[in-house]
Amino acid sequence: MNAAAMAVPASTEKDAPDSAQFLTFVCAGEEYGVDILCVQEIKGWDGVTRVPYTPAYLLGVMNLRGVIVPVIDLRTRFDVEQRAPDSSTVVIVVRVHSDHGEKTAGIVVDAVSEVYSVTPENIKATPDLGSVGDGACVRGLASVDGKMVMLLDIDKLVASCVEAM
């Protein structure tokens, strides 16, 4: 895969009027989803420039057409086993809203999966699992095509990561 932007697969299902679309991706064998309206683009892995004295999950920054974008390693952030980037590794560039205005960030994931339309009634609340630090970053769970997808609150996830920078 080259560093050119990849096309996002289209959903083939008939969309309900109140449904939202989620771009799903794989990280450490689990499937996650983010609201597709937050996704700016998908780039092949091309490395980053490391910034000293930042947390391990902040891999560094990349130059995206003149904009310096922090890049978050989701495997490290979620404290799962590391693996070397390969041809399926991508950076999902997202635009998020925070208390400090709009931000752009990249999240490194193992591979992009699908785009799913999910209605609000198909999103289940995250169960109470005690004091899970990043639990607040999971906005809900959806069952699509017979599998469970964790829907991330990308605004909260990115804000919790880039505030350290």
C-alpha positions in Angstrom: 0.0 0.0 0.0 1.4 3.4 -0.8 0.9 6.6 1.2 -1.8 7.9 -1.1 -5.3 8.3 0.4 -7.4 5.1 0.2 -11.0 5.0 -0.9 -13.5 4.3 1.9 -15.7 1.3 1.2 -19.4 2.1 0.7 -22.2 0.5 2.7 -24.4 -1.6 0.6 -27.3 -1.6 3.0 -30.4 0.6 2.7 -29.8 3.4 5.2 -32.5 4.2 7.7 -33.3 7.9 7.9 -32.0 8.2 11.5 -29.0 6.0 11.1 -25.4 7.1 11.4 -22.5 5.7 9.4 -19.4 4.4 11.1 -16.0 3.6 9.5 -14.8 0.4 11.2 -11.2 -0.7 11.6 -9.3 -3.5 13.3 -6.8 -3.0 16.1 -5.4 -6.0 17.9 -8.0 -8.3 16.6 -11.0 -6.2 17.8 -13.2 -4.1 15.6 -13.8 -0.5 16.4 -15.9 2.2 14.7 -15.8 6.0 14.4 -18.4 8.3 13.1 -17.6 8.7 9.4 -18.3 12.4 9.6 -15.1 12.8 11.7 -12.9 11.0 9.2 -11.0 13.4 7.0 -8.9 10.7 5.1 -7.2 7.4 5.3 -3.4 7.2 4.6 -1.1 4.3 4.2 1.6 4.1 6.9 4.5 6.3 6.1 6.2 6.8 9.4 6.2 9.9 11.7 8.6 12.4 13.3 9.1 11.5 16.9 8.6 14.3 19.5 10.7 14.0 22.6 9.1 13.8 26.1 5.7 12.7 24.9 3.7 9.7 26.1 4.5 6.4 24.3 1.1 6.3 22.6 1.9 9.6 20.8 4.1 8.2 18.1 5.0 11.7 16.9 3.7 14.1 14.2 3.3 14.0 10.4 3.1 16.8 7.9 -0.3 16.6 6.1 -0.2 19.2 3.3 1.5 21.8 5.6 -0.5 21.0 8.7 1.4 19.3 11.6 -0.8 16.5 12.8 -0.2 14.4 16.1 -0.3 10.7 15.5 -1.7 8.3 18.1 -0.9 4.6 18.3 -4.2 3.0 19.3 -2.4 -0.3 20.2 -0.3 1.5 22.8 -3.2 3.7 24.0 -5.3 0.7 24.6 -2.4 -1.2 26.2 -2.5 -4.2 23.8 0.3 -6.2 22.3 2.5 -4.2 19.9 3.3 -5.3 16.3 5.4 -3.8 13.6 3.5 -1.8 10.9 2.9 -3.7 7.7 1.1 -3.2 4.3 -2.3 -3.1 5.9 -1.4 -0.6 8.6 -3.1 2.8 8.0 -3.5 6.2 9.6 -7.1 7.4 9.9 -7.0 11.2 9.9 -9.8 12.6 12.0 -11.2 16.1 12.7 -12.5 16.4 16.3 -14.0 19.1 18.5 -12.5 19.9 21.8 -12.7 22.6 24.5 -9.8 24.3 22.6 -11.5 24.2 19.2 -11.3 21.9 16.2 -8.2 19.6 16.0 -6.8 17.2 13.4 -5.2 14.0 14.6 -4.1 10.7 13.1 -4.8 7.3 14.7 -2.7 4.3 13.6 -4.7 1.1 13.2 -4.0 -2.4 11.9 -6.5 -2.2 8.9 -9.7 -0.5 7.8 -12.8 -2.8 7.6 -16.1 -1.5 6.4 -18.6 1.4 6.6 -21.8 0.4 8.5 -25.0 2.3 8.9 -26.2 1.9 12.5 -29.5 3.1 13.9 -29.6 4.6 17.5 -31.6 1.7 18.8 -28.9 -0.7 17.6 -26.3 1.0 19.8 -26.1 -0.5 23.2 -24.6 1.2 26.3 -21.2 0.2 27.4 -21.5 -2.1 30.4 -20.1 -0.8 33.7 -16.8 -2.5 34.0 -15.5 -0.7 37.1 -12.8 1.9 36.9 -11.7 1.5 33.3 -9.7 4.6 32.2 -10.5 4.6 28.5 -14.0 3.3 29.0 -15.3 6.8 28.6 -13.9 6.7 25.0 -16.2 3.9 24.1 -19.6 5.5 23.3 -21.4 2.2 22.8 -21.5 -1.2 21.3 -23.2 -2.2 18.1 -23.9 -5.7 16.7 -23.4 -5.6 12.9 -23.1 -8.6 10.5 -23.0 -10.9 13.5 -20.1 -9.3 15.2 -19.7 -6.8 18.0 -18.2 -3.4 17.1 -17.0 -0.9 19.8 -18.0 2.6 18.7 -15.5 5.1 19.9 -16.1 8.7 21.0 -13.2 10.0 18.9 -13.5 13.5 20.3 -12.8 12.2 23.9 -10.2 9.8 22.8 -8.1 12.4 20.8 -8.6 15.0 23.5 -7.3 12.6 26.2 -4.2 11.9 24.1 -3.2 15.3 22.6 -3.6 17.2 25.8 -0.4 15.5 26.9 1.5 17.1 23.9 
